[in-house]
Structure formats: C-alpha cells, structure tokens
Amino acid sequence: MEITAIKAWQVDLPLKEVRYSWSNGNFVEVFDSTVVAIETDEGLTG
C-alpha cells in the first residue's frame, strides 16, 4: 500500500455556545481547525 495523495482543508468550526471568553476581554467565536485526508493506491481514504 502506498500513499497517493494527501489533502488538507482549513475549516472554521462555530462554537455551540456562540462565544467563548478568555481573560482580558478576549474571546473566540470559531475554532480554527484542519481536516486531513490521506488516500492510498488501494482506494482507502482516512
């Protein structure tokens, strides 16, 4: 089995709570995440 492709996507995942507060008045409304897919010559993707 050999890797034939590696794909990556950047996605912003919205928070269920709408906003998460940090110290000093900082907050986030989405989490910056990365999704990676690895494909093989046998047709597997994961």
ChimeraX commands (.cxc) that place a marker at each C-alpha (Angstrom):
marker #1 position 0.00,0.00,0.00 radius 0.5
marker #1 position 1.33,3.43,-0.95 radius 0.5
marker #1 position 0.06,6.93,-0.25 radius 0.5
marker #1 position -1.14,8.55,-3.47 radius 0.5
marker #1 position -2.47,11.86,-2.15 radius 0.5
marker #1 position -2.62,14.00,0.95 radius 0.5
marker #1 position -5.28,16.70,1.06 radius 0.5
marker #1 position -5.82,19.32,3.75 radius 0.5
marker #1 position -8.61,21.83,4.34 radius 0.5
marker #1 position -8.81,24.69,6.82 radius 0.5
marker #1 position -12.25,24.96,8.42 radius 0.5
marker #1 position -13.74,27.30,11.00 radius 0.5
marker #1 position -15.92,25.37,13.42 radius 0.5
marker #1 position -18.58,27.59,15.03 radius 0.5
marker #1 position -19.00,27.23,18.76 radius 0.5
marker #1 position -22.26,25.80,20.07 radius 0.5
marker #1 position -22.17,28.45,22.82 radius 0.5
marker #1 position -21.66,31.19,20.14 radius 0.5
marker #1 position -18.74,32.78,22.05 radius 0.5
marker #1 position -16.04,31.54,24.42 radius 0.5
marker #1 position -14.50,34.22,26.66 radius 0.5
marker #1 position -10.84,34.32,27.67 radius 0.5
marker #1 position -9.07,36.66,30.07 radius 0.5
marker #1 position -8.55,40.38,29.36 radius 0.5
marker #1 position -11.80,40.58,27.37 radius 0.5
marker #1 position -10.55,38.26,24.61 radius 0.5
marker #1 position -12.95,35.77,23.03 radius 0.5
marker #1 position -13.35,33.33,20.15 radius 0.5
marker #1 position -16.46,32.55,18.12 radius 0.5
marker #1 position -14.97,29.77,15.95 radius 0.5
marker #1 position -12.19,27.24,16.34 radius 0.5
marker #1 position -9.66,27.23,13.51 radius 0.5
marker #1 position -9.26,23.56,12.58 radius 0.5
marker #1 position -7.57,21.46,9.90 radius 0.5
marker #1 position -9.04,18.38,8.24 radius 0.5
marker #1 position -6.57,16.00,6.54 radius 0.5
marker #1 position -7.38,13.12,4.15 radius 0.5
marker #1 position -4.78,10.54,3.12 radius 0.5
marker #1 position -5.54,8.42,0.03 radius 0.5
marker #1 position -3.86,5.14,-0.92 radius 0.5
marker #1 position -3.37,3.20,-4.13 radius 0.5
marker #1 position -5.79,0.58,-2.75 radius 0.5
marker #1 position -8.67,3.07,-2.70 radius 0.5
marker #1 position -8.64,3.72,1.04 radius 0.5
marker #1 position -9.12,7.23,2.40 radius 0.5
marker #1 position -8.79,8.21,6.01 radius 0.5
marker link #1:1,2 radius 0.2
marker link #1:2,3 radius 0.2
marker link #1:3,4 radius 0.2
marker link #1:4,5 radius 0.2
marker link #1:5,6 radius 0.2
marker link #1:6,7 radius 0.2
marker link #1:7,8 radius 0.2
marker link #1:8,9 radius 0.2
marker link #1:9,10 radius 0.2
marker link #1:10,11 radius 0.2
marker link #1:11,12 radius 0.2
marker link #1:12,13 radius 0.2
marker link #1:13,14 radius 0.2
marker link #1:14,15 radius 0.2
marker link #1:15,16 radius 0.2
marker link #1:16,17 radius 0.2
marker link #1:17,18 radius 0.2
marker link #1:18,19 radius 0.2
marker link #1:19,20 radius 0.2
marker link #1:20,21 radius 0.2
marker link #1:21,22 radius 0.2
marker link #1:22,23 radius 0.2
marker link #1:23,24 radius 0.2
marker link #1:24,25 radius 0.2
marker link #1:25,26 radius 0.2
marker link #1:26,27 radius 0.2
marker link #1:27,28 radius 0.2
marker link #1:28,29 radius 0.2
marker link #1:29,30 radius 0.2
marker link #1:30,31 radius 0.2
marker link #1:31,32 radius 0.2
marker link #1:32,33 radius 0.2
marker link #1:33,34 radius 0.2
marker link #1:34,35 radius 0.2
marker link #1:35,36 radius 0.2
marker link #1:36,37 radius 0.2
marker link #1:37,38 radius 0.2
marker link #1:38,39 radius 0.2
marker link #1:39,40 radius 0.2
marker link #1:40,41 radius 0.2
marker link #1:41,42 radius 0.2
marker link #1:42,43 radius 0.2
marker link #1:43,44 radius 0.2
marker link #1:44,45 radius 0.2
marker link #1:45,46 radius 0.2
view
